Amino acid sequence: MSDKNPLRIALFGKRNRGKSSLMNLLTGQQTSIVSDIPGTTADPVRKSCELFGLGRCVLIDTAGFDDTGELGGLRADKTFAAVTGLDAAVLVLAGDVFAADERDFADLLQKEDIPFLILHNKSDERPLSEALRSMLEKRYPDSRILDFSVASVGAGVQGQGGNLPDAVAEIIGSLRASMTRRCAAEKTRPALQGMVGGGDYVILVCPIDAEAPEGRLILPQVMLARQCLDLHAVPVLCRVEELPQVTASLPSPPALVVTDSQAFGQVEKMLPEDQPLTGFSICLARQKGNFETYLQGTSRLDHLADGQKILMLESCTHQVNCHDIGRVKLPAAIRKKSGKDLEFHFVSGTDPLPGDLSVFSLAIQCGGCMATPRQLADRVRTLQKAGVPVANYGMALAWANGMFSRATRMFSPHGGMLS
């Protein structure tokens, strides 16, 4: 949550349990189509919104996980895929029933350590019995149990001009309580914390090329500039070709130079050997977690063999061009440095990982500026379970430029060379 990424919260349940009505109640809009016909929701419906008490969220309305038939099975598959990388979930029940498939899905959420609220809907038709509530509380002690009627609350809001946040405050409060334990465990630290301080100069080298967005900076550049300000350091932004002039103009040497990873080769030649230098993607790895995992994974680049497959993981979705780092420049750099004939495969955004991970010798994850720590942790954990080492874009580019040790050594607790 400290990364300011929106929370991803999904609504799950069997068909015709009121998930879409709940989605509309939470967003205050007709976001999802509501119908008495089971299976109305097909692909997951996503809506960005601000929920008081939680902040920025992406709510996801999913198809019933009990959908049947060939098409229904595909819908259900997408529902199960939506579990990956969630920050929280709402499991919607009804009719004072907790069937075997609902139990299995709740067990899946519990196994994946996803905080979830159990919302028994349609209480105006049949309330939740004490016997079922007691069983749910014993089986899922970390989850809140709510007996609720979306229809009744929605009618009250519309008929009385009620305040929507007040009507759903109990749901939001229960979600927040369920998330407290895990959010505390996943609290991140600023990437530059402990590395720079008040009055230190930090040069942020920002190439302006075909990949640079028109009229703005990319998110990692903005994030680190803000961190410098928060730490009372002085951020100085420049293009690659301006770096020598900027460095010479400062009253004292910069405490740190951070560059876009694709410019490592150029920037290193412009700086003295003792000048601390790293990349934006490497800084993000420190902030988002998995740093030691990426360090170990990057060492596998020294042991590649012809014909091996490498999985490239992008956490955002963008149009690919000939200047693309993950799809063009980094694979080319790895082939050149290793001298091996390698096969690269790509996953974009929140798309699922390939079914058979055993065919990959290495995975390389981008900095993850558009992903939450939870999404990255889930992806890395899945790869580790499959025995696939995971590296990081920035570290891999530093390796390809022969400066992996230099780009990571300042993150050692003693400032020495990292192995």
Buried (B, 14 or more C-beta within 10 A) or exposed (E): BEBEBBBBBBBBBBBBBBBBBBBBBBBEEEBBEBEEEBBBBBEBBBBEBEBEEBEEBBBBBBBBBBBEEEEBEBBBBBBBBBBBBBBBBBBBBBBBEBEEEBBEBBEBBBEBBBBBBBBBBBBEEEBBEEEBBEBBEEBBEEBBBBBBBBBBBBEEBEEEEBEBBEBBEBBBBBBBBBBEEBBEEBEBEBBBBEBBEEEBBBBBBBBEEEBBEEEEBBBBBEBBBEBBEEBEBBBBBBBBEEBEEBBEEEEEBBBBBBBBBBBBBBBBEBBEEEBBBBBBBBBBBBBBBBBEBBBEBBBBBEEBEEEBBBBBBBBBEBEEEEEBBBBBBBBEBBBEBBEBEBEBEBBBEBEBBBEEBEEBBBBBBBBBBBBBBBBBBBBBBBBBEBEBBBBBBBBBBBBBBEBBEBBBBBBEEEEEEBE
